Amino acid sequence: MSPESRTNDARKNDVPVTDDGSAHLVAASAAISELSAQHRPSDLAAARDAVVAAREADTNVIIHGGGTKLTWGARPDSTGRAWSAIDTRAMDALIHHEPGDMTAIVQAGIPLARLRAELAVAGQQLAVDPPRRGGGPTVGGAYIANDAGPLRFSYGGIRDLVIGTTTVLADGTISRSGGSVIKNVAGYDLNKLWCGSLGTLGLVVELIVRLHPLPEASRALRIPATAETASSFIADLLASPAECSVVEWTSVGGGVLLLGFEGRSDGLPARVDAVAALARRHGLSAELVDDADDDAAGDEDDTTGDDGSTTRGVLDHWREAHAGRPGDTVVRAATLPDRLGHVAAALDQAGHAAAGSSPGGADVESELHSHAGLGLHDLVLRGGDTAAQAVLVREWRRRVAALGGSVVVRERPPELDQHVDPWGQLGPARLLDLSEAVKRSVDPERRFAPGRFVGGL
Ligand SMILES: Cc1cc2nc3c(=O)[nH]c(=O)nc-3n(C[C@H](O)[C@H](O)[C@H](O)COP(=O)(O)OP(=O)(O)OC[C@H]3O[C@@H](n4cnc5c(N)ncnc54)[C@H](O)[C@@H]3O)c2cc1C
């Protein structure tokens, strides 16, 4: 075992069990309330040692970075084994930045906010903007959870931006996929496989990421619109040559669209005007968010302390709203982008069903925050009782499924799991068979977070 891999006794000296990662581990599963070992590797060799040590000790493995998404997926089950935790936060280096090629090689535990700040010095960015609650995710954590934010509309998801990975498999094999060239078609694209696997397939140690220039300027339009009106406007917007970088909608305030624009400052006014004119043709009025102090390329301050009045501050607020507040239940629906009106109507109906279902039913508050241009809708629930929240989620899930979509519960109180399966309806049996075959081939002893993934994988 390398010096970076420590037993439980050694850990007590330098990595207290109450640090935020371990607290999240306990929240993730009753089965993980006690760890037999905790490893904090700082490089690939130590990461491999940690995985091998866990296997030799016959433990399951839970991997965590910032710990912001450990509750996503189902609660892992212990399968009768003790647990080892692998904390990725000591693997936090920007290994190499190649500005000319617009690529970077990073260790998985580097905080996304820090990477963005370092790249901003060269006027570049990793164009991924998931919510930053709780200190924000590590790059590896965002990738393994397939998390993204409003910018996914213009840059794609994180799976589109990770072009190479180095991963330690359960038996200690080091698997490399992709590389630093963007066009790379040799072999299986394992980068897509690890993305979204929630730590159930292997330990991603290094990533090669594709970068983009930081925009010179940004603008935003705020357009009051019900979900139904917003839906028909967005359909036209997507079919038009207009170039928005962000297309968001929220139910808060009776329904509001937020359209973001990024690019060269001299080109932005015409783009914004064209979209405002399109909105007027739909009977909508568009208001330009105050753009003072927003034209600053390289001004990459990844905090959310803005008062929300500038373009940047507004975009930050909208992004964070998707994660809710601590203690909220957060549920993600995925549909085609033109279903927003139906998704919101389904939520109203589900809310009525929940209101009549139990004494606390009428107290459930809901907000829908939608990446409307992508068809990704985050429902934030607070208040009421767990049973009523469960009714709402089940009813909404049933109706969204009828629209051809899916609903997955992300954040929730542990009690909700007694009423609602976080994954919901499984896909076609052949997909589950395929997923099982993948799990068998890379983790045959089921050590990595068994039970967390779809279908109990
Ligand atoms: C020298 C060179 C080096 C390259 N190196 C790389 C590299 O390292 N990495 C990388 O990712 N890419 C590389 N590429 C590019 C890559 O090879 C092509 O992008 C890829 O092969 C195109 O595949 P496609 O399926 O998109 O083809 P398409 O764009 O669909 O088609 C390509 C051409 O084939 C024709 N065609 C398609 N299907 C058929 C068919 N069934 N019957 C007859 N004609 C058909 C099309 O009409 C078109 O003319 C390289 C290309 C060249 C020329």
The ligand as an SDF file (V2000), in Angstrom:
LIG
                    3D

 53 58  0  0  0  0  0  0  0  0999 V2000
   -5.8540   11.3000  -43.6900 C   0  0  0  0  0  0  0  0  0  0  0  0
   -7.0290   11.2900  -42.7450 C   0  0  0  0  0  0  0  0  0  0  0  0
   -6.7950   11.0670  -41.4150 C   0  0  0  0  0  0  0  0  0  0  0  0
   -7.8440   11.0560  -40.5000 C   0  0  0  0  0  0  0  0  0  0  0  0
   -7.5640   10.8460  -39.2010 N   0  0  0  0  0  0  0  0  0  0  0  0
   -8.5640   10.8080  -38.3260 C   0  0  0  0  0  0  0  0  0  0  0  0
   -8.3170   10.5550  -36.9470 C   0  0  0  0  0  0  0  0  0  0  0  0
   -7.2120   10.3560  -36.5250 O   0  0  0  0  0  0  0  0  0  0  0  0
   -9.3480   10.5460  -36.0790 N   0  0  0  0  0  0  0  0  0  0  0  0
  -10.6090   10.7570  -36.5430 C   0  0  0  0  0  0  0  0  0  0  0  0
  -11.5190   10.7240  -35.7270 O   0  0  0  0  0  0  0  0  0  0  0  0
  -10.8770   10.9870  -37.8250 N   0  0  0  0  0  0  0  0  0  0  0  0
   -9.8920   11.0270  -38.7370 C   0  0  0  0  0  0  0  0  0  0  0  0
  -10.1590   11.2670  -40.0430 N   0  0  0  0  0  0  0  0  0  0  0  0
  -11.5200   11.5370  -40.4510 C   0  0  0  0  0  0  0  0  0  0  0  0
  -12.3740   10.2880  -40.4420 C   0  0  0  0  0  0  0  0  0  0  0  0
  -11.7760    9.2490  -41.1170 O   0  0  0  0  0  0  0  0  0  0  0  0
  -13.7090   10.6150  -41.0970 C   0  0  0  0  0  0  0  0  0  0  0  0
  -14.2570   11.7180  -40.4300 O   0  0  0  0  0  0  0  0  0  0  0  0
  -14.6440    9.4990  -40.9000 C   0  0  0  0  0  0  0  0  0  0  0  0
  -14.1450    8.3500  -41.5250 O   0  0  0  0  0  0  0  0  0  0  0  0
  -15.9540    9.8580  -41.5250 C   0  0  0  0  0  0  0  0  0  0  0  0
  -16.8700    8.8760  -41.1200 O   0  0  0  0  0  0  0  0  0  0  0  0
  -18.3890    9.1080  -41.3140 P   0  0  0  0  0  0  0  0  0  0  0  0
  -19.0810    7.8460  -40.9440 O   0  0  0  0  0  0  0  0  0  0  0  0
  -18.7990   10.3500  -40.6350 O   0  0  0  0  0  0  0  0  0  0  0  0
  -18.4810    9.2920  -42.8770 O   0  0  0  0  0  0  0  0  0  0  0  0
  -19.4330   10.1880  -43.7390 P   0  0  0  0  0  0  0  0  0  0  0  0
  -19.0840   11.6030  -43.5330 O   0  0  0  0  0  0  0  0  0  0  0  0
  -20.8240    9.7480  -43.5480 O   0  0  0  0  0  0  0  0  0  0  0  0
  -19.0080    9.7620  -45.1720 O   0  0  0  0  0  0  0  0  0  0  0  0
  -17.7400    9.9710  -45.6670 C   0  0  0  0  0  0  0  0  0  0  0  0
  -17.7780    9.7920  -47.1800 C   0  0  0  0  0  0  0  0  0  0  0  0
  -18.1040    8.4450  -47.4940 O   0  0  0  0  0  0  0  0  0  0  0  0
  -19.2630    8.3850  -48.2920 C   0  0  0  0  0  0  0  0  0  0  0  0
  -20.0150    7.2330  -47.8130 N   0  0  0  0  0  0  0  0  0  0  0  0
  -20.5180    7.0870  -46.5680 C   0  0  0  0  0  0  0  0  0  0  0  0
  -21.1200    5.9040  -46.4450 N   0  0  0  0  0  0  0  0  0  0  0  0
  -20.9810    5.3000  -47.6450 C   0  0  0  0  0  0  0  0  0  0  0  0
  -21.3880    4.0520  -48.1360 C   0  0  0  0  0  0  0  0  0  0  0  0
  -22.0570    3.1720  -47.3680 N   0  0  0  0  0  0  0  0  0  0  0  0
  -21.0770    3.7560  -49.4050 N   0  0  0  0  0  0  0  0  0  0  0  0
  -20.4010    4.6310  -50.1710 C   0  0  0  0  0  0  0  0  0  0  0  0
  -19.9970    5.8280  -49.7570 N   0  0  0  0  0  0  0  0  0  0  0  0
  -20.2750    6.1550  -48.5050 C   0  0  0  0  0  0  0  0  0  0  0  0
  -19.9560    9.6900  -48.0910 C   0  0  0  0  0  0  0  0  0  0  0  0
  -20.7510   10.0540  -49.1780 O   0  0  0  0  0  0  0  0  0  0  0  0
  -18.7920   10.6180  -47.9170 C   0  0  0  0  0  0  0  0  0  0  0  0
  -18.2640   11.0290  -49.1340 O   0  0  0  0  0  0  0  0  0  0  0  0
   -9.1570   11.2680  -40.9620 C   0  0  0  0  0  0  0  0  0  0  0  0
   -9.3870   11.4850  -42.3280 C   0  0  0  0  0  0  0  0  0  0  0  0
   -8.3450   11.5130  -43.2160 C   0  0  0  0  0  0  0  0  0  0  0  0
   -8.6030   11.7430  -44.6880 C   0  0  0  0  0  0  0  0  0  0  0  0
  1  2  1  0
  2  3  1  0
  2 52  2  0
  3  4  2  0
  4  5  1  0
  4 50  1  0
  5  6  2  0
  6  7  1  0
  6 13  1  0
  7  8  2  0
  7  9  1  0
  9 10  1  0
 10 11  2  0
 10 12  1  0
 12 13  2  0
 13 14  1  0
 14 15  1  0
 14 50  1  0
 15 16  1  0
 16 17  1  0
 16 18  1  0
 18 19  1  0
 18 20  1  0
 20 21  1  0
 20 22  1  0
 22 23  1  0
 23 24  1  0
 24 25  2  0
 24 26  1  0
 24 27  1  0
 27 28  1  0
 28 29  2  0
 28 30  1  0
 28 31  1  0
 31 32  1  0
 32 33  1  0
 33 34  1  0
 33 48  1  0
 34 35  1  0
 35 36  1  0
 35 46  1  0
 36 37  1  0
 36 45  1  0
 37 38  2  0
 38 39  1  0
 39 40  1  0
 39 45  2  0
 40 41  1  0
 40 42  2  0
 42 43  1  0
 43 44  2  0
 44 45  1  0
 46 47  1  0
 46 48  1  0
 48 49  1  0
 50 51  2  0
 51 52  1  0
 52 53  1  0
M  END
$$$$
